[in-house]
Amino acid sequence: MTGLLAWLAQTAPAQWLAHNPLAFPLLETVHVLAISLVLGTATIFDIRLLGLGWQGWPAGPLLTGLRKVALAGFAGALASGALLFLSQPESYAQNLPFRAKLALLALAGLNLALFEGRYGRQQASWQHSASVPAGARVQAGLSLGLWGAVLVAGRLIGFFLQG
């Protein structure tokens, strides 16, 4: 694994990040903006499912509208995060908050996959809070918690990064 991480640190994108003083801060800005899209859309939808806001919007059409924004944000966060990782792959690989963030991202993704598998076809019929199944509400609450934890872990990365 150490050999792979050392090789990644020598790739052209990693060298560009190392030698361009504006590259990392600009890339980090893109990463934060992309994360904002993901967290913002997930929060709006989860709050709607929990019946705590956006009650004037039927949940099904709201999800359809937010899904594209969330996917674009996730793609941007994934791409920018991968490039940020290249700036110090060995340090990030040893960073506990970074590892926690990856694990929490996997759990958030699993929660979403389970949600879509169980409730994907029903969502169009969720017009009012009463029509949202209790299990979907539980998963919405779990989603809020997981994404909040991803955010905290991500914020802690820089405080524990060696190098």
N, C-alpha and C positions, 0 to 999 in steps of 0.2 A: 504494500500500500504506500509506503514511504517513497518508493521509486516512482509510482504514478503521480503522487503529489509533487515531487521534485520536477518531474517532466512537465506537469501542468504549469508550474511557476515559470518555465522557460518558453512557453508558447508565445506566439506573436501578440495575442490580446493581453496576456499577463505582462509582457515587456512594455507594451503601449501604456498600460496602467501605471507601471513603475516609473516610466520616464516622462509622462505628461502630467504636470502638476494639477491641471484642471480636470483630468479624466475621472479620477475617483469621485471628487465632490459632485460633478455633473451626473455621473452614473448613479451615485447615491440619491440624488434628487429625483431622478427618473424612477428609481426603486421605490422611494417614499410615495411619489404621486401614484404609481401603479398600485401599491398596497392600499392607498386611500380609496381607490376605485373598488377594490375587492372588499375591503372592510365596510366601506360605506354602503354598497349595495347589499351585502350580506346582513348588515345591521338593519337596514330598512325592511328587508323581507322578513327577517326573524321577528322584529318588533311587530310587524303586521300579523304574522302567524300567531303570536302570543296575545294579540288583541290589545296591544298597548299603544297603537298609533296607526295612522293611514287607514282608518276604518272605512273611509269613503272610496277606497280602491279595492275592487275585487282581487283576491290574492292571486288567482290564476293569471290574469292579464298583467298584473304587477310583476310577477315572476318572469314572465315572458319578456317584458321590457327591460328588466334589470339583468337578465341572464347574459345578454350580449356585452353589456358594460362590464360585468364581473369577469367574463371570460377574457375580454381584452385586457383588463387590469391584471388578471392572473398571468396571462402570457407575457405582459411587460415586466411584471415582478419576477417571473421565472427567468427570463432572459437577462435582466439587469442583475438579479441575484447571482446567477451563474458567473457573470463577468466579474462581479465584486469578489466572489469566492476566488477567482483566479489571481486576484491581487496578492493573496497570502494563503494559498491552499493548505499548507502544512499547519499554519496557525489556526485557521478556521476549523480544520478537521479535529484539532485538540480542544477547541473552545466549547465548554459545556453548554452555555446558552444557545450557541449555534446548533449543537446536536439536539438540544431540547426543542428548538424551533422546528427543525426538520421532523422530529417525531410528532410534534403537535400539528404540523401541516399535514402529515400523513393521517392522523386521527380526524382532523377536520375534513379531509378528502374522503375518508371512509364514511364519516357521518353523512356527507353530502351524497355519496354513492348509495348508501342505504336508504336515505330519504327519497332519492329519485327512484330507486327500485321499488320502494313500497308505495309511494304516493304520487309518482310522476304523472300517471294518467288521471288521477283524481283532481289534480290542482285546478283544472279549468272550471270545476264545479264549486270551488270554494268562494262563494260570493260574500258571505258574512262570517264573522268570527265563530258563530255557533256551528258552522259547517266544516270547520277545520278539526280533524280528528285529534284526540288527546295525544296520541303518539307523535304526531307531526309537531305539536306544541312542545313536547319534551325534546324532540330533536332540534327545534328552533332555539330553545334555551341552551341546549348543549352546544349548538353552533356559536351562539354569542359568547359562551364561556371559552370555547376552544380558540376562536379568533382573537378574543381578548388576551388569552395566554400566549398566542403566537406573537402578538404585538409586544407584550412585555418581554418575552424571550428575545425577540429581535432587537429591542431597545438595549437589552443588557449585553449583547454581543460585544460592542465596542469597549465596554468597561472591563471585559475579561480577555480581550484579544492581546496576545503576546506578539511582539514584533513591531 
